[in-house]
Amino acid sequence: MPIPTARPLPAGRPTATGRSYSVERPVSVERLDSDAESVYRPGHPGADRPHAISVVVPVYRGEQTIAALVEELHRLTITHLTPGGIPYVIEEIVLVHDNGPDRSDVVIQRLQQTHPEVRAIWLSRNFGQDAATIAGMSVAVGDWIVTMDEDGQHDPGAIGGFLDAALTERADLVYSKPVNTRPHGFLRNVTSRGAKLVLAALFAFPASTRFESYRLIRGDIGRQLAEVASNGAYLDVALTWVVGRVAQQPVTLRAEGREESGYNYRRLFSLFWKMVLCSGTRGLRVVSMLGVTLALAGGVMAAYVVFKVLTTAHWAPEGWASIIVVLLLCSGAILFSLGMIAEYLGVALHILVGKPLFLTVRTPTPRPAATGEPTGGIEQGEH
């Protein structure tokens, strides 16, 4: 199905500080097949042209908040400079309608008419935040992809800092790092933090402690990951498969722009359990080791029972020893078999959720522009 074509930016677009960059380029994102590569960006971002950023916003209950967020993002559609002096521009705002219960679709259609940078993606039903975000990433055309929530608690003014962190630390992924208490209830904040600590401690997944929905992702990585991620994949877990360098940028969270949060505790627990199941094979490996351990213990115990029966008269009632030996050996064999099955399931899990064997990028990780030195920026994007 054809994907809407992104609108080309005019040449010599002025910056917020009056400086001008030549950014005219043909951009087409209509894909005829999975191998189509049609986004071409001449020059080095940050040197010959600004870094182009696509903002992806999954919209579930955004009727009251999404218009104000788009207005804030619209101000960044002329070239601005990051705090570190790097030019960037928001090229498009991808709003992914996730079939929420309100009139978000009406608001999105109105925003499309009044803001040329807004692109709408309409999902056939409610698929959840991760799926909606991945859908938006799959069609984004920017050098970088920013994902953020619809409720207004993420300040678009922090995007420049994200880009500085990515270039300074040569990171392909930058997460927000809230410096204030989240604008939620005490119980929700405690349970959210506790869930991440459980993943880090019990499932040996320390990266979970920095997961945030406000993030900056290198564009070609985000697009390719969106293509290979399958049903059941948790976006942040999938990012750990293909991203080596990760940075964090301090941000201040704002109060939500609506009275009621789009998440209840049932949905939050569902997200946590999804993260557990996608975090890797640690849980299955525990089952496997438990099965092997108990099988060995059963064999040792069976040998002990046989020894006592042979060496001690009237040690146990008649028939008891044979029953215990059979139970120990059979239960040990069953537990060992379950452990083997768990190992196979671990391999199948990575295949089912779309964990790629490898992922390639067109250029090295971008670094800040320097005189006489290539930026390593993205000259030609994916798809």
N, C-alpha and C positions, 0 to 999 in steps of 0.2 A: 504494500500500500504506500503511495507516495507520502512523503513527510513534508510539511510546509517548508518552503524555501525561506531561509533567513534573509532579511533585508540588508543589502550592502551599505556600509557606512560611507558618507561623502568624503571626498579628499580634503585634506587640510583641516580636519575637525579641530576646533580650538580646545585648549585645555582650560581648566578652571582658573589657571594662573596666567592665561593669555598666550602660552606657548602653543605652537601648532605642529602637528605631526601629519605626515601623509599616510593615510590609512585606507585609501581606496583599494579594494580588491574584490574579485569575483568570489562569491560564496554560494555554493549550492550544496544542499544536504539531501537531495532526492536520491535515494538508493535504489538501484535496479537489481542488485544482487549483493550477497554478503561480502564480496571482495571489492565493491565499489569504493574508490578513494577520490573524493571530489572536493574536499576542502583544501584550498591552496592559500597560503599566507606568505607573500614575499617579505623578505627582510627579517630582522631579528627583533622579537618583542623586547621592549625596554630601550632599544637603541634606535632602530629605524621606524618603529611604530609602537603604540602602547600595547601592553598585555591585554588581550581580549578575554573577558570573563563572561561566562554564562552562569546565571543564577537559577537554580532549580528549586521550586517550592512545591511540595506536595500539599494539596488543598483538600481537607476533609470537612472542617467546619469553619470556613474562613469568611463567611458572609459579612461579619462585622469588622474584620481585621485586614483582609487581603488588599483592599483598595489603599489603605494608609501605607502598607508596606511597599506596594508598587510605587506610590508617590515618592517615598524615600529613595527607592532604588532608581527611579527615573532621574533624579538629580545627578546620579553617577554615570549617566549615559553620555555625558561629555567627558573628555579626558581629564582625569584628576591625577594628582601625584600622591604616592604613599608617603607616610612620615619619613621614609628613607629616601624620598625623591624619585621613585620609580613610577613612570607613567602607566596608567591602566584605565580601562574603560569597560563599563558593563555593556556588552554587545546585545544581549538578549535576556529576557526574563521568561523562563519556562514554567508555566503554571500547570500542574498535573492534577486534574480533577478526579478525586478518588471516590466519587459518588457518596458524599456525605448527606446527612438528613436535612440540611438547610438549603438556601438559595445561592450557594456559592457559584453555581454554574451561570446564573444570570449576571452576577457581578463580574465574573471572568469574561463573559461575552462583551460586557460594556467596556471593560478595560482593554480588550483587543481593539475596539473601535477608537478609543481615545489615546492609546499608547502604542506606537508602531513597533516598539521593542518587545511587546508581550506576545508570546506564543502559547497557545493552549493545547494540552494533550488530554484527550477524553478517554478515561478507562471505562470498560464495559460494565464494571461493577466495583464494589469496594474490595480492594486487594490489600490494603494496609500501607503504612507509611514507607516501609522499606521498598516494597514493590513499586509504589508510586515514584519514589526517588530514583530508583534504578531506571524506570521508564523515561523519566526526564533526562537522566544522564545519557541514555542511549541516543537521544536526538540533539544534545547540546553540541555546539560547534566551536566553543571558545578554547583558547589556549589553556584556560583553567576553568574548573567547575566549582561553584560555591553552592552548597546545599544549606537550606535554612528552614525554620518552621514558619508556619503561616500566622502564628498568634501574636507576633509583634515583640516577643521577648528578645529576639536577636537583632542587634543594632547593625544596620548595613554600613555604618561608618567604620566598623572594625575590619572591613574587607581589605583595606590598604595595609593594615598591620599583618593580616594573614599572608599577603603576598610578600611583604618584607621578610617575614619569618621563613617562608618557603625558599626564597632566593638566598638569604643569608646562611641558612643551615643546609641548603641544597636538599630540601625535603620535597617529596612528591605528594605528601599529605600533611595537612596542618589541621589540628583539632582546636576548637575553642577551649579555654581553661577558665571557667567562671571564677571570679575573685570575690563574689558576694554570694550570700545565701540564695538558693533558687527561689523564685517567686511561687512556691507551692506550699502546701501544708507541711507541718513538721513530720507527720507520719510518712507522707510520701517521700520526702527528702531522705529520711532515715532508711526506708525500705529500698529506695533506689541505690543509695550508696552501699547498703549491706549486700544487695544482689551482686554488685560489681566486685566487692571484696570476696564473696563466696566463689565467684568464677576465678578470681585471681589465685585464691588459696587452694581450694579443693580441686579445681580443674586445671591448675597450672597454666592459667591464661592471664598473665599480668597486664597485657595490653587493654583488657576490658575496663580498667580503672580510668582510662582517658577517653573512652568512647563518648562522643557528643554528636548531636545532629547538625550542629553548626560547624561546617568543615570546608576546607579548600582542597581540591583534588586536581592533580595534573590531568588535563583534558583527555589526552589520548589513552591514558590508563583508565580513566573513568568510563570512556566509551567502550573500550574493549572488554572491560570487566562486566559492563552491563549486558554485553552480548553473550558471555559465557555463563553468567550466573543463572542458576536454575531455580525452580520452585522450591521454597524452603530455605534458600540462602539468606543469611543475615548479613546486611551490607558491610558493617564494620568488621565482622569476621572475615568476609571475603576480601576486604581491603588488606588485611594482614597477610593474605596469601601472596600478594603481588607487589606490595610496597615495602621497601627496605628502610628508607629514611622517613621518620615521622617527627613532626615538631608540634609544639603547643603554643597558642597565642592567648595571653590573658585578655578576658573580656568581662564586661559588666552586664549581667542579664537584667532586662527590664521587666516590668510587670506585664502579664498577659493582657491583651486588649479586649478580652471578653470575660464574662462573669464565670463561665463554667469551662473547665478544661476538657479537651477532646479525648482525654484518657481517663478511664476508671481503673480500679484496681484489678479487675478481671483482665482487661486488655494489657495492663502493665505486667501482670504475671505471665500472660501468654507470650509477651515479648521476651521476658526473662527466660522462659523455658525454651523458646526458639533459639536464644543465644546459647543456652547450655547444649542443645542438641547439635548446633552448628560449630561449636567452639573447637571441635576436634575429636579425636578418638580417645581422649583421656578417660572418660567414663567407661567406654567399652574396654579399655585396657585394664581398668580396675576390676571389671567383671572377669576378664581373662585371667588375671593374676590370682584373684580369689578362687576361681575354679581349679587352677593348677595347685594352689596351696592346700585347699581342702582335699583334693584328690590324693596328694602325697600324705597328708595327715591321716586320711582314711586307710591308706595302704599300711602305714606304720602301725596304726591302731589294730588293724586286722592281724598283722604279724604278731603283735603283742598278745592278742587274745588266743591265737593258735598256740603260741609258746606256753602260756599259762595253762591251757587245757592239757597239753602234753606233759607238763612237768609237775602239775599240782593236782592231787586227787581231790575229787569233789569240789573243784574250784567254782563251778557254776552249775545251775540246773541243766539236766540233759536237754540238748537241742538248742540251748541259748547261744552257745558259742558259734554254731554254724549259721544261725540266723543273723547274728551281729556281723560276722565276717561278710556274708552276702550283702547285707545292707551297706556296710562301709565301702566295699569294693564297687558295688553298683552305683551308689550315690557319688563316689569319687569319679567314676567313669562318666556319669551324667554331667557333673560339674566341669570336668575337663573338656567334654564335648561342647558345653555352653561357652567355655572360654575360647575354643577354636572358632565357634560360630561368631562370637563377638569380634574376633580379629578380622574375619571375612566381612562382617558388617561395617567395620571401620573403613576398609578399603572401598566398599560400595558407597558409603556415606559421602566420601570425597568426590566420587563420580557423580552421584545424584545431585548434589548441591552445586556442581559445576566447577569444582576446584581445577584450575588449569594446570597442565604440566609445565607450561612456561607462558610468558607474555612479553612481547617485544615492544619497544618504543622507537620513534624515529630519530631521536637525538638524545644525547646525555642529559642528565638532570640539569635544568636551567640554573644558571648562576647570575649574579648581578653583572650588568654591562660594565666593562672596563675598557679604557682606551687601548686600541690595538689588540684586543682579545675578543674572540667570539663569545657570545652570551650562552651558547648551548641551548638557545631558545627553540621553539617549535616553528620550523619554517613551513612545514606542511602537515596539517592535522590528519587524523584518521577519520575517514567517512565524512 
